[in-house]
Amino acid sequence: MAVLCLSQYVVTYLIETIGVSKTDISTHLGVTAKGNRTLNNWLGNSEQQIPYTAWRKLLSLAGLSIDLMVLSVRAEGLLARKAK
């Protein structure tokens, strides 16, 4: 029995539950979508692991992460003015 890595579970969740294609995932991660070669390498049994930034984007796409953002006082003021 093959052991799936966490990124495989997330990609399977995106494809089967949310309906996102591997091409969409590759495009979102900024890797070539032609044949999804890079994504398949990351998900396969190769020694190449998914980079941390791509992993975070993958989790974010699946809605499985909480991203916290600290804004400067100036940025908060600009956003507050635009919201009015």
CORHURA-V336731 format. One record per residue. N is the residue number from 1. RES is the residue in three letters. PHI is phi in degrees with one decimal (999 if undefined). Layout:
[[N | RES | PHI] [N | RES | PHI]]
This chain:
[[1 | MET | 999] [2 | ALA | -80.9] [3 | VAL | -96.4] [4 | LEU | -86.7] [5 | CYS | -81.9] [6 | LEU | -59.2] [7 | SER | -64.4] [8 | GLN | -65.6] [9 | TYR | -63.6] [10 | VAL | -65.7] [11 | VAL | -64.5] [12 | THR | -60.4] [13 | TYR | -60.4] [14 | LEU | -61.9] [15 | ILE | -73.1] [16 | GLU | -82.3] [17 | THR | -94.4] [18 | ILE | -92.7] [19 | GLY | 87.4] [20 | VAL | -86.8] [21 | SER | -87.1] [22 | LYS | -63.0] [23 | THR | -64.4] [24 | ASP | -62.4] [25 | ILE | -63.3] [26 | SER | -59.5] [27 | THR | -62.2] [28 | HIS | -62.0] [29 | LEU | -82.6] [30 | GLY | 79.8] [31 | VAL | -113.2] [32 | THR | -59.8] [33 | ALA | -91.4] [34 | LYS | -67.1] [35 | GLY | 73.0] [36 | ASN | 52.3] [37 | ARG | -59.7] [38 | THR | -63.2] [39 | LEU | -60.8] [40 | ASN | -62.8] [41 | ASN | -64.0] [42 | TRP | -64.2] [43 | LEU | -88.2] [44 | GLY | -79.9] [45 | ASN | -88.3] [46 | SER | -71.7] [47 | GLU | -77.2] [48 | GLN | -76.7] [49 | GLN | -96.7] [50 | ILE | -69.0] [51 | PRO | -63.2] [52 | TYR | -57.8] [53 | THR | -63.3] [54 | ALA | -67.8] [55 | TRP | -60.9] [56 | ARG | -63.4] [57 | LYS | -64.5] [58 | LEU | -63.2] [59 | LEU | -63.5] [60 | SER | -64.2] [61 | LEU | -60.3] [62 | ALA | -82.7] [63 | GLY | 73.4] [64 | LEU | -109.6] [65 | SER | -134.7] [66 | ILE | -113.8] [67 | ASP | -98.8] [68 | LEU | -101.0] [69 | MET | -129.5] [70 | VAL | -103.8] [71 | LEU | -102.3] [72 | SER | -72.4] [73 | VAL | -60.2] [74 | ARG | -63.4] [75 | ALA | -64.6] [76 | GLU | -62.6] [77 | GLY | -63.4] [78 | LEU | -63.1] [79 | LEU | -65.6] [80 | ALA | -64.5] [81 | ARG | -66.8] [82 | LYS | -70.0] [83 | ALA | -74.5] [84 | LYS | -77.6]]
